[in-house]
């Protein structure tokens, strides 16, 4: 289940980056100083910028929602018997139980 959320988060992130890169800057900047600021009125792209802005907000909300929901899908159930078995195996590898009596470790 967590992998499904991870895939959806990656897809949403890539789409969000693409939508943000497609948008024209709205600030004054250098482009408006040299006459590039009026390109939206000449091209009639007002509806396009509204659509891109709504898409940006929608994707951002979806991304935040997916990250919060993925927190609940993280597998946290650890089987204590398996954990104890693996801990015993580690202890046996470090300190063998059947050492000879004349060993300095006893």
ABEGO torsion letter per residue (X at the ends): XAAAAAAAAAAAAAAAAAAAAABBBABAEAAAAAGAAAAAAAAGAAAAAAAAAAAAAAAAAAAAAAAAAAAAABBABBBAAAAAAAAAAAAAAABBABBBAABAAX
